[in-house]
Amino acid sequence: MSITSTTTLVARLLKAANLKVVFAESCTGGLVSGSLTKIPGISAHHCGGVVTYRNETKWPISASRLTSSTSRARHLQRQFPPAPASRPSKSAK
């Protein structure tokens, strides 16, 4: 199944179920979100997304979004890499 046919199917399913979606992409580099935005009317269901490729960038963004104590949030928190060790500032020697 091509990315075009897959995103068309996803768009139809979102519309049929009256659902909204947000993406957090990494290795795909925004492919999924970008493909959906080519479908007319998808803005009623596609709320946006974020693309973070490097682990050092992912942690501050993901940690700030996963502060909920729901079981789903706890599951997602376990999926992210540990926070990177803090580096000394350039002025510290």
Sequence and secondary structure as in RCSB ss.txt:
>XXXX:A:sequence
MSITSTTTLVARLLKAANLKVVFAESCTGGLVSGSLTKIPGISAHHCGGVVTYRNETKWPISASRLTSSTSRARH
LQRQFPPAPASRPSKSAK
>XXXX:A:secstr
  HHHHHHHHHHHHHHHT  EEEEESTTTTHHHHHHTTSTTGGGTEEEEEE  SHHHHHHHHHHH    SHHHHH
HHHHS         TT  
